[in-house]
Amino acid sequence: MKRTLGFLLSLAGACGPVPATPDADAGASWDAARPDVPTFGFDAGGADAAPRRDAGPFDAGPVAFEEVGAAAGFDHNQDAPPAECTGATGRFGCVGARQTGGAAVADVNEDGWPDLYFPVLDGPDALYINQGDGTFVDEADARGLGDAVASNAAAFADVDGDGDLDLFVSSYGGHAHRLYINEDGRFRDEASERGVALTTRSRPLQGTGASFADFDRDGWLDLFVGEWIDAADLELEAADATGLRSKARLLRNMGGEGAPGFFEDVTTAAGLDLESLSDKGVYPFGATFADLDDDGWLDMAVAGDFFTSRLYWNNADGTFTDGTSAAGVGTDSNGMASAIADVDADGDLDWLITSISSEPPTFTAIEGNRLYLNQGGRRFVDAADAWGVRATDWSWGVVFLDHDNDRDLDVMITNGFWDDARTRFFVHERDYLFEAGRELGIAPRGQGRSLVTLDYDGDGDLDIALARSEDVPLLYRNLVGATRPAVRVILRQPGRPNAFAVGAKVWARPATGPSMIGEVRVGAQYVGQSEEVLHFGLGDESACPLAELEIRWPDGARQIEESVPCGLVTTIRRAD
């Protein structure tokens, strides 16, 4: 990030640090203090940008969240050491380590309660097992994960097709990633023999997000792992046998060839020319696999720093085509994280990508977030201004969630880098996202990074875990969502290698009103992963039971379920 700061300072003719934003908790409103920030004097979307509008007044309602992390048992520090570099060794030095702070949700012990894994830069990592009473106990060491250090992202997936969840952990500062294979609830690192360690020689890895998906629809889960690597650091190590120096890679699972859970590097063969994205380096923070054109094949939306965000369309033959420019996306200058959902409820998936909002507003090189609304035909328009989410600070993790089960998707975004910053929470009302975090009790300050959703207390609404660089994680208990009904669904494909149905797409159809869309994804958040349960708020009891749920399984097969009950989680198994 030093290059970004230096560039901005040169534009402004300044030589001091970036000014701190006003302290919202002291009564100053960051947005009100900078009324001209949302557009930065820059037409982010050109002729295709959605017009801005006056959203009118908004009442946030009662406090909706309380922070319960300490009471739940979270007591570790996701520390980024200030004195020496654990990660980057090049020009970004210790500052690069502040990118870290991951979280991943999975039911590790298969007791029906979601557990939480926190990668720790200055190790060891923490695996909090849910006790079912609102508390967690760290069992990382007891389950064979006590040696995990220099960690950044985590993703749970069944890589060997044996019906239980394995764990990939990307390294930021070590010389190899780790793949822990699950053996009756204990884990053993087999990354090297399985082809995912991506070992470096003369420089440490700077691993970022990890995502699993069956991109080639052969039934086995493949892996994309990102790396944020500056050109100066790339020069520290000669090109490997593939001709690629960056360890941002697409790795194909060879289970279909009789090697379940063993991977081959298909980055170049799949058409992902990651090395040429920028002459300054290779900066993908992570990829989200989602079927954005609804053709049954998972596309890849990459959030990347320094103008390297990309949208790759799946060609249905094991390759991708870069469709960024033609789709009207990729205009963010410093893409950090992605959230993909049907926020405007028009039947297709939209893409929100976080970036940096410059401070002070005279800087024009950093233009803030993008909200790309899907127009069909592989085209998008940027509606970040029209929906009120352009400027949110130095932003990282982002999620769409229906926090109050009213059918509308809300948005949460974490922040921080040079100074502690406030997390933002936006409530969806009348096709606008109103910032209401302080009113709802969820506006912490600090170095927010990964952001994941889960129903940790089993009451039928979405709670939130927030991982922070250089601090303890936070856990926000939802106080209001359960006052309205929701349908919560787990999908299973018994006897298939992708038993957890990663990549399945679901349409939830109430008796009245628009359909809602869900996809089963692994590792879609910034260096993190939310609970696998698909959550659909229904607004009021008149919508219960849900009239119809249509499932498109990962291989394209379809299944209809009728009268799906509200309340407890419903497990739907593949019928054929």
C-alpha positions as CSV (number, residue, x, y, z in Angstrom):
1,M,0.0,0.0,0.0
2,K,3.0,2.4,0.3
3,R,2.9,3.0,-3.4
4,T,-0.7,4.2,-3.2
5,L,0.1,6.6,-0.4
6,G,3.2,8.0,-2.1
7,F,1.2,8.6,-5.3
8,L,-1.5,10.4,-3.4
9,L,0.9,12.5,-1.5
10,S,2.7,13.5,-4.7
11,L,-0.6,14.6,-6.2
12,A,-1.4,16.8,-3.2
13,G,2.1,18.2,-2.8
14,A,2.1,17.0,0.8
15,C,4.7,15.1,2.9
16,G,2.8,14.1,6.0
17,P,0.7,11.1,6.9
18,V,-2.9,10.7,5.7
19,P,-5.1,12.7,8.0
20,A,-7.2,10.6,10.5
21,T,-10.9,10.5,9.9
22,P,-13.0,12.1,12.7
23,D,-14.0,9.9,15.5
24,A,-17.6,8.9,14.9
25,D,-18.0,7.9,18.5
26,A,-17.1,11.4,19.6
27,G,-20.0,12.8,17.7
28,A,-18.4,13.7,14.4
29,S,-19.9,12.2,11.3
30,W,-17.3,11.1,8.8
31,D,-19.6,11.4,5.9
32,A,-21.1,14.8,7.0
33,A,-17.6,16.2,7.5
34,R,-16.8,15.3,3.9
35,P,-20.0,16.0,1.9
36,D,-18.1,16.0,-1.5
37,V,-16.5,12.6,-1.0
38,P,-18.9,10.1,-2.7
39,T,-17.9,11.1,-6.3
40,F,-14.4,12.5,-5.7
41,G,-14.8,14.6,-8.8
42,F,-14.7,11.4,-10.8
43,D,-17.3,9.9,-13.0
44,A,-16.7,6.3,-11.9
45,G,-19.1,4.6,-14.2
46,G,-19.1,6.9,-17.2
47,A,-22.2,6.8,-19.4
48,D,-23.2,3.5,-17.8
49,A,-23.3,4.7,-14.2
50,A,-26.7,4.7,-12.5
51,P,-27.9,8.2,-11.6
52,R,-27.6,9.4,-8.0
53,R,-30.8,10.3,-6.2
54,D,-32.1,11.7,-2.9
55,A,-33.0,8.7,-0.8
56,G,-35.0,10.7,1.7
57,P,-35.3,10.1,5.5
58,F,-34.7,6.8,7.2
59,D,-35.5,5.4,10.6
60,A,-33.0,2.7,11.6
61,G,-35.2,1.3,14.4
62,P,-34.0,-0.3,17.7
63,V,-30.5,-1.5,18.5
64,A,-30.0,-4.7,16.6
65,F,-26.7,-6.2,17.7
66,E,-24.6,-6.7,20.9
67,E,-20.9,-7.6,20.9
68,V,-20.4,-10.8,22.9
69,G,-16.9,-12.0,21.7
70,A,-15.2,-12.0,25.1
71,A,-18.3,-13.7,26.8
72,A,-18.3,-16.3,24.1
73,G,-14.7,-17.2,24.7
74,F,-12.7,-15.3,22.0
75,D,-9.4,-14.5,23.7
76,H,-6.7,-14.7,21.1
77,N,-5.0,-11.7,19.3
78,Q,-4.7,-11.7,15.5
79,D,-1.4,-10.0,15.9
80,A,0.5,-8.2,13.2
81,P,3.9,-7.5,14.9
82,P,4.9,-3.8,14.5
83,A,8.6,-4.3,15.0
84,E,9.6,-6.8,12.4
85,C,8.2,-8.1,9.2
86,T,6.5,-11.5,9.4
87,G,5.2,-11.2,5.8
88,A,6.5,-9.0,3.0
89,T,10.2,-8.4,2.7
90,G,10.2,-6.0,-0.2
91,R,9.3,-2.3,-0.3
92,F,6.0,-2.7,1.5
93,G,7.8,-4.3,4.5
94,C,5.8,-4.5,7.8
95,V,2.9,-2.5,6.4
96,G,2.0,-5.4,4.2
97,A,1.4,-7.6,7.2
98,R,-1.6,-5.4,8.1
99,Q,-3.6,-7.0,5.3
100,T,-4.1,-10.0,7.5
101,G,-7.0,-11.0,9.7
102,G,-9.1,-14.0,8.4
103,A,-12.0,-16.1,9.7
104,A,-13.8,-19.2,8.5
105,V,-17.0,-20.9,9.6
106,A,-17.7,-24.6,9.5
107,D,-19.3,-27.4,11.5
108,V,-16.0,-29.1,12.2
109,N,-17.3,-31.7,14.6
110,E,-20.6,-32.3,12.8
111,D,-22.8,-31.6,15.8
112,G,-25.1,-29.1,14.1
113,W,-23.4,-26.0,15.5
114,P,-21.1,-23.7,13.5
115,D,-17.5,-23.4,14.7
116,L,-15.0,-20.7,13.9
117,Y,-11.4,-20.8,12.7
118,F,-9.2,-17.7,13.0
119,P,-5.8,-17.7,11.2
120,V,-3.2,-15.8,13.1
121,L,-0.2,-14.0,11.6
122,D,2.0,-14.4,14.7
123,G,0.5,-17.9,15.4
124,P,-0.8,-20.2,16.6
125,D,-4.2,-20.2,14.9
126,A,-7.4,-20.6,16.9
127,L,-10.2,-23.2,16.3
128,Y,-13.2,-22.3,18.4
129,I,-15.6,-25.2,18.8
130,N,-19.2,-24.1,19.5
131,Q,-20.5,-25.6,22.8
132,G,-24.2,-25.0,21.8
133,D,-24.7,-22.7,24.8
134,G,-23.4,-19.4,23.3
135,T,-19.8,-20.2,24.2
136,F,-16.7,-21.6,22.3
137,V,-13.6,-23.5,23.3
138,D,-10.4,-23.3,21.4
139,E,-9.4,-26.9,20.3
140,A,-6.8,-26.0,17.6
141,D,-4.0,-27.9,19.4
142,A,-6.1,-30.9,20.3
143,R,-7.2,-31.3,16.7
144,G,-3.7,-31.1,15.2
145,L,-3.7,-27.5,14.2
146,G,-1.4,-26.2,16.8
147,D,1.5,-25.8,14.4
148,A,-0.3,-23.3,12.1
149,V,1.6,-20.0,12.1
150,A,2.0,-17.1,9.7
151,S,-1.5,-17.7,8.5
152,N,-3.9,-15.4,6.6
153,A,-6.9,-17.0,4.9
154,A,-8.8,-20.2,5.8
155,A,-11.3,-22.2,3.8
156,F,-13.0,-25.5,4.7
157,A,-13.9,-27.9,1.9
158,D,-14.0,-31.7,1.3
159,V,-11.1,-31.9,-1.1
160,D,-10.7,-35.8,-1.1
161,G,-14.4,-36.6,-1.4
162,D,-14.7,-38.7,1.8
163,G,-17.6,-36.7,3.3
164,D,-15.8,-34.6,5.9
165,L,-14.3,-31.1,5.8
166,D,-10.6,-30.5,5.2
167,L,-8.9,-27.2,5.8
168,F,-6.7,-25.0,3.5
169,V,-4.7,-22.2,5.2
170,S,-2.8,-19.6,3.1
171,S,0.5,-18.5,4.4
172,Y,1.6,-14.8,4.8
173,G,5.2,-14.9,5.8
174,G,6.0,-18.6,5.6
175,H,7.3,-20.5,2.6
176,A,4.4,-22.9,2.0
177,H,0.6,-23.0,2.2
178,R,-1.0,-25.7,4.3
179,L,-3.7,-28.3,3.5
180,Y,-5.0,-30.1,6.5
181,I,-6.7,-33.4,5.7
182,N,-9.5,-34.4,8.2
183,E,-9.0,-37.8,9.8
184,D,-11.8,-38.5,12.2
185,G,-11.9,-34.9,13.5
186,R,-8.1,-34.4,13.7
187,F,-6.1,-32.7,10.9
188,R,-2.8,-33.4,9.2
189,D,-0.9,-31.1,6.8
190,E,-0.5,-32.8,3.4
191,A,-0.1,-29.7,1.3
192,S,3.3,-30.6,-0.1
193,E,2.4,-34.1,-1.4
194,R,-1.0,-32.9,-2.7
195,G,0.4,-30.0,-4.8
196,V,-1.0,-27.0,-3.0
197,A,2.0,-25.9,-0.8
198,L,3.2,-23.6,-3.6
199,T,6.6,-23.5,-1.9
200,T,8.8,-20.5,-2.4
201,R,12.6,-20.4,-2.1
202,S,14.2,-17.0,-1.5
203,R,11.1,-15.0,-0.5
204,P,8.2,-15.7,1.8
205,L,4.7,-16.2,0.5
206,Q,2.2,-13.4,0.7
207,G,-0.9,-15.5,0.4
208,T,-4.3,-13.9,0.4
209,G,-7.8,-15.4,-0.1
210,A,-8.6,-19.0,-0.9
211,S,-11.7,-20.3,-2.7
212,F,-12.9,-23.7,-3.5
213,A,-15.3,-24.5,-6.5
214,D,-15.9,-27.1,-9.1
215,F,-15.1,-24.8,-12.0
216,D,-14.9,-27.6,-14.6
217,R,-17.9,-29.5,-13.3
218,D,-16.1,-32.9,-13.0
219,G,-17.5,-33.4,-9.5
220,W,-14.3,-32.5,-7.6
221,L,-13.5,-29.2,-5.8
222,D,-10.8,-27.1,-7.3
223,L,-8.9,-24.3,-5.5
224,F,-7.9,-20.7,-6.3
225,V,-5.4,-19.1,-3.9
226,G,-4.4,-15.5,-4.2
227,E,-1.1,-13.7,-3.6
228,W,-0.5,-10.0,-3.1
229,I,3.1,-9.6,-4.4
230,D,5.0,-6.5,-5.3
231,A,7.2,-6.4,-8.4
232,A,10.2,-5.9,-6.2
233,D,9.4,-9.0,-4.3
234,L,8.9,-11.0,-7.5
235,E,12.4,-10.3,-8.5
236,L,13.7,-12.1,-5.4
237,E,12.8,-15.4,-6.9
238,A,13.5,-16.7,-10.4
239,A,10.6,-17.9,-12.4
240,D,9.6,-21.5,-11.7
241,A,9.1,-24.3,-14.2
242,T,5.8,-22.9,-15.3
243,G,7.2,-19.5,-16.1
244,L,5.2,-17.9,-13.3
245,R,6.7,-16.2,-10.3
246,S,3.5,-15.2,-8.5
247,K,1.9,-17.9,-6.4
248,A,-1.6,-16.7,-7.3
249,R,-2.8,-19.9,-8.8
250,L,-5.8,-22.0,-10.0
251,L,-5.3,-25.6,-8.9
252,R,-7.4,-28.3,-10.4
253,N,-8.4,-31.3,-8.3
254,M,-7.4,-34.6,-10.0
255,G,-10.0,-36.7,-8.3
256,G,-11.6,-37.6,-11.6
257,E,-8.3,-39.1,-12.7
258,G,-8.1,-41.3,-9.6
259,A,-6.1,-38.9,-7.4
260,P,-8.8,-37.4,-5.0
261,G,-7.5,-34.3,-3.2
262,F,-4.4,-34.0,-5.3
263,F,-4.0,-30.9,-7.4
264,E,-2.4,-29.7,-10.6
265,D,-1.6,-26.1,-11.6
266,V,-3.8,-25.1,-14.5
267,T,-3.5,-21.3,-14.1
268,T,-2.1,-20.8,-17.6
269,A,-4.0,-23.6,-19.3
270,A,-7.3,-22.1,-18.0
271,G,-6.5,-18.7,-19.5
272,L,-5.8,-16.8,-16.4
273,D,-2.9,-14.5,-17.3
274,L,-2.4,-13.2,-13.8
275,E,1.2,-12.1,-14.4
276,S,0.3,-9.5,-16.9
277,L,-2.4,-7.7,-14.9
278,S,0.0,-5.0,-13.7
279,D,3.6,-4.0,-14.3
280,K,3.9,-3.2,-10.7
281,G,3.1,-6.7,-9.4
282,V,0.3,-9.2,-9.0
283,Y,-2.3,-8.3,-6.4
284,P,-5.4,-10.5,-6.2
285,F,-6.8,-10.5,-2.7
286,G,-9.2,-13.3,-3.6
287,A,-11.7,-14.7,-6.1
288,T,-15.4,-15.4,-5.8
289,F,-16.8,-18.2,-7.9
290,A,-20.4,-17.4,-8.9
291,D,-22.7,-18.0,-11.9
292,L,-23.0,-14.4,-12.9
293,D,-24.5,-15.1,-16.4
294,D,-26.8,-17.9,-15.2
295,D,-25.5,-20.5,-17.7
296,G,-24.8,-23.2,-15.1
297,W,-21.0,-22.7,-15.0
298,L,-19.2,-20.8,-12.3
299,D,-17.5,-17.6,-13.4
300,M,-14.6,-16.0,-11.4
301,A,-14.8,-12.5,-10.0
302,V,-11.4,-11.4,-8.8
303,A,-10.9,-8.5,-6.3
304,G,-7.4,-7.0,-7.0
305,D,-5.3,-4.1,-5.8
306,F,-3.8,-1.5,-8.2
307,F,-6.4,-1.8,-11.0
308,T,-6.2,-5.6,-11.2
309,S,-9.8,-6.6,-10.4
310,R,-11.0,-8.9,-13.2
311,L,-14.1,-10.8,-14.3
312,Y,-13.5,-14.1,-16.0
313,W,-16.3,-15.9,-17.8
314,N,-16.3,-19.7,-17.7
315,N,-16.1,-21.1,-21.2
316,A,-17.5,-24.5,-20.1
317,D,-14.4,-26.3,-21.4
318,G,-12.0,-25.8,-18.5
319,T,-11.0,-22.3,-19.6
320,F,-12.0,-18.7,-18.8
321,T,-12.2,-15.6,-20.9
322,D,-11.4,-12.2,-19.5
323,G,-14.6,-10.2,-19.9
324,T,-13.8,-7.3,-17.6
325,S,-13.8,-4.4,-20.0
326,A,-16.8,-5.6,-22.1
327,A,-18.8,-6.1,-18.9
328,G,-18.2,-2.6,-17.7
329,V,-16.4,-3.7,-14.5
330,G,-12.9,-3.5,-13.2
331,T,-13.0,0.3,-12.8
332,D,-12.0,0.1,-9.1
333,S,-8.5,1.3,-8.4
334,N,-7.8,-0.8,-5.3
335,G,-10.2,-3.7,-5.2
336,M,-10.1,-5.5,-1.8
337,A,-13.0,-7.8,-1.4
338,S,-16.2,-9.0,-3.2
339,A,-19.8,-9.7,-2.2
340,I,-22.1,-11.2,-4.8
341,A,-25.9,-11.4,-4.4
342,D,-29.1,-10.2,-6.0
343,V,-29.3,-6.9,-4.1
344,D,-31.9,-5.3,-6.4
345,A,-34.1,-8.4,-6.5
346,D,-34.3,-8.5,-10.2
347,G,-33.4,-12.1,-10.7
348,D,-29.6,-12.0,-11.3
349,L,-26.5,-11.6,-9.3
350,D,-24.8,-8.3,-8.6
351,W,-21.2,-7.6,-7.5
352,L,-20.1,-5.2,-4.7
353,I,-16.4,-4.7,-4.5
354,T,-14.7,-2.7,-1.8
355,S,-11.8,-0.3,-2.4
356,I,-10.3,2.8,-0.8
357,S,-12.0,6.1,-0.4
358,S,-9.2,8.7,-0.4
359,E,-8.6,11.1,2.5
360,P,-8.6,14.1,2.2
361,P,-11.2,14.4,-0.6
362,T,-8.9,16.5,-2.7
363,F,-7.1,13.3,-3.8
364,T,-8.8,11.9,-6.9
365,A,-6.8,8.8,-7.6
366,I,-8.7,6.6,-5.2
367,E,-12.4,6.5,-6.2
368,G,-14.1,4.2,-3.6
369,N,-16.3,1.1,-3.9
370,R,-18.2,-0.3,-6.8
371,L,-21.7,-1.7,-6.9
372,Y,-22.0,-3.4,-10.2
373,L,-25.7,-4.2,-10.9
374,N,-26.2,-7.0,-13.4
375,Q,-28.1,-5.9,-16.5
376,G,-28.1,-9.3,-18.2
377,G,-26.2,-10.1,-21.4
378,R,-22.9,-10.0,-19.4
379,R,-23.2,-6.3,-18.8
380,F,-23.2,-4.3,-15.5
381,V,-23.7,-0.7,-14.5
382,D,-22.0,0.9,-11.5
383,A,-24.7,2.0,-8.9
384,A,-22.4,2.7,-5.9
385,D,-23.4,6.4,-5.9
386,A,-27.1,5.7,-6.6
387,W,-27.2,3.3,-3.7
388,G,-25.1,5.3,-1.3
389,V,-22.1,3.0,-0.8
390,R,-19.3,4.7,-2.8
391,A,-17.2,6.1,0.1
392,T,-16.7,3.9,3.2
393,D,-13.0,4.6,4.1
394,W,-10.0,2.1,3.6
395,S,-12.4,-0.8,3.1
396,W,-11.7,-4.6,3.3
397,G,-14.3,-7.3,4.2
398,V,-17.8,-7.0,2.9
399,V,-21.0,-9.2,3.2
400,F,-24.5,-9.0,2.0
401,L,-26.9,-10.2,4.7
402,D,-30.6,-9.9,5.6
403,H,-30.0,-9.0,9.3
404,D,-33.7,-8.4,10.1
405,N,-35.3,-11.1,7.9
406,D,-37.3,-8.5,5.9
407,R,-36.3,-10.0,2.5
408,D,-34.0,-7.1,1.7
409,L,-30.2,-7.6,1.6
410,D,-28.2,-5.3,3.9
411,V,-24.4,-4.6,3.7
412,M,-21.6,-4.6,6.2
413,I,-18.0,-3.3,5.4
414,T,-14.9,-3.4,7.5
415,N,-12.2,-0.6,7.5
416,G,-8.8,0.4,8.6
417,F,-5.1,0.7,7.7
418,W,-3.2,3.8,8.7
419,D,-5.6,4.7,11.5
420,D,-8.3,2.8,13.3
421,A,-11.5,3.2,11.3
422,R,-15.2,2.5,11.9
423,T,-16.9,-0.5,10.4
424,R,-20.0,0.5,8.3
425,F,-23.4,-1.1,8.3
426,F,-26.0,-0.2,5.7
427,V,-29.7,-1.1,5.9
428,H,-31.5,-1.7,2.7
429,E,-34.6,0.3,2.3
430,R,-36.3,1.6,-0.9
431,D,-33.5,0.6,-3.2
432,Y,-31.0,2.5,-1.2
433,L,-28.4,1.5,1.5
434,F,-28.7,3.8,4.5
435,E,-25.7,3.8,6.9
436,A,-27.0,2.9,10.3
437,G,-24.2,1.1,12.2
438,R,-24.1,3.4,15.2
439,E,-27.9,3.3,15.6
440,L,-27.9,-0.5,15.4
441,G,-25.0,-1.1,17.8
442,I,-22.5,-2.4,15.2
443,A,-19.9,0.4,14.5
444,P,-16.7,-0.8,16.1
445,R,-13.4,1.1,15.4
446,G,-10.1,-0.7,14.7
447,Q,-8.4,-2.6,12.0
448,G,-11.3,-4.6,10.6
449,R,-10.5,-7.3,8.0
450,S,-12.5,-10.5,7.4
451,L,-16.2,-10.5,8.0
452,V,-18.4,-13.7,8.1
453,T,-22.0,-14.5,8.9
454,L,-23.3,-17.4,11.0
455,D,-26.2,-18.3,13.3
456,Y,-24.0,-19.3,16.2
457,D,-26.8,-19.4,18.8
458,G,-29.3,-21.2,16.6
459,D,-32.2,-18.7,16.9
460,G,-32.8,-18.3,13.2
461,D,-31.1,-15.0,12.4
462,L,-27.6,-14.0,11.1
463,D,-24.9,-13.2,13.6
464,I,-21.6,-11.7,12.6
465,A,-17.9,-12.5,13.4
466,L,-15.4,-9.8,12.6
467,A,-11.7,-10.5,12.4
468,R,-9.2,-7.7,13.1
469,S,-5.6,-7.2,12.4
470,E,-3.7,-6.5,15.6
471,D,-6.6,-7.2,17.9
472,V,-9.1,-9.7,19.2
473,P,-12.0,-10.7,17.0
474,L,-15.5,-9.6,17.6
475,L,-18.8,-11.5,17.7
476,Y,-22.1,-9.7,17.2
477,R,-25.2,-11.4,18.4
478,N,-28.3,-10.4,16.4
479,L,-31.1,-9.2,18.6
480,V,-33.9,-8.5,16.0
481,G,-33.7,-10.9,13.1
482,A,-35.6,-13.7,14.8
483,T,-38.7,-11.5,15.3
484,R,-39.4,-12.3,11.6
485,P,-39.3,-15.8,10.0
486,A,-36.6,-17.2,7.7
487,V,-36.0,-20.3,5.8
488,R,-32.5,-21.8,6.4
489,V,-31.3,-24.6,4.1
490,I,-28.3,-27.0,3.9
491,L,-27.8,-29.0,0.7
492,R,-26.3,-32.4,0.5
493,Q,-25.3,-34.8,-2.3
494,P,-24.7,-38.2,-0.5
495,G,-22.3,-40.5,-2.2
496,R,-20.8,-37.8,-4.4
497,P,-17.3,-36.3,-4.0
498,N,-18.8,-32.8,-3.7
499,A,-21.2,-34.0,-0.9
500,F,-21.6,-30.4,0.5
501,A,-23.0,-29.2,-2.9
502,V,-20.5,-26.3,-3.3
503,G,-21.6,-24.4,-6.4
504,A,-25.3,-25.2,-6.2
505,K,-27.7,-22.4,-7.0
506,V,-31.0,-21.9,-5.3
507,W,-34.1,-19.9,-6.0
508,A,-36.4,-19.3,-3.0
509,R,-39.9,-18.4,-4.2
510,P,-42.5,-17.1,-1.7
511,A,-46.2,-17.1,-2.6
512,T,-46.0,-13.4,-3.3
513,G,-43.1,-11.0,-4.1
514,P,-39.8,-11.6,-6.0
515,S,-37.7,-14.7,-5.8
516,M,-34.5,-14.7,-3.8
517,I,-31.2,-16.3,-5.0
518,G,-28.6,-18.2,-3.0
519,E,-25.4,-20.0,-3.9
520,V,-23.3,-22.4,-1.9
521,R,-19.8,-20.9,-1.8
522,V,-16.5,-21.6,-0.1
523,G,-14.0,-18.8,0.7
524,A,-15.9,-16.0,-1.0
525,Q,-15.3,-13.3,1.7
526,Y,-12.1,-11.4,2.2
527,V,-9.6,-14.1,3.5
528,G,-12.7,-15.8,5.1
529,Q,-15.7,-18.0,4.7
530,S,-19.2,-17.7,6.0
531,E,-21.5,-20.5,7.2
532,E,-22.6,-22.8,4.5
533,V,-26.3,-22.5,5.4
534,L,-28.4,-20.6,2.8
535,H,-30.5,-18.0,4.6
536,F,-33.7,-16.4,3.2
537,G,-35.6,-13.9,5.3
538,L,-39.4,-14.0,4.6
539,G,-40.7,-10.8,6.1
540,D,-43.7,-12.1,8.0
541,E,-45.5,-15.3,8.9
542,S,-47.8,-15.1,6.0
543,A,-44.9,-16.3,3.8
544,C,-44.5,-19.5,5.8
545,P,-44.0,-22.2,4.7
546,L,-41.9,-21.1,1.7
547,A,-44.0,-22.0,-1.4
548,E,-41.1,-23.3,-3.5
549,L,-37.4,-23.9,-3.5
550,E,-35.7,-24.7,-6.8
551,I,-32.2,-26.2,-6.6
552,R,-29.8,-26.4,-9.5
553,W,-27.1,-28.8,-8.3
554,P,-23.5,-28.3,-9.3
555,D,-23.7,-30.5,-12.3
556,G,-26.8,-28.7,-13.6
557,A,-29.5,-31.2,-12.4
558,R,-32.7,-29.5,-11.1
559,Q,-34.9,-30.3,-8.1
560,I,-38.0,-28.7,-6.7
561,E,-39.0,-28.7,-3.1
562,E,-42.4,-27.3,-2.0
563,S,-43.7,-26.0,1.3
564,V,-40.3,-25.6,2.9
565,P,-40.7,-24.9,6.6
566,C,-39.5,-21.8,8.4
567,G,-37.5,-21.8,11.6
568,L,-35.0,-24.5,12.1
569,V,-32.4,-25.5,9.4
570,T,-33.8,-27.8,6.7
571,T,-31.4,-30.3,5.1
572,I,-32.3,-31.1,1.5
573,R,-30.7,-34.1,0.0
574,R,-30.3,-34.7,-3.7
575,A,-33.1,-36.9,-5.0
576,D,-31.4,-38.7,-7.9
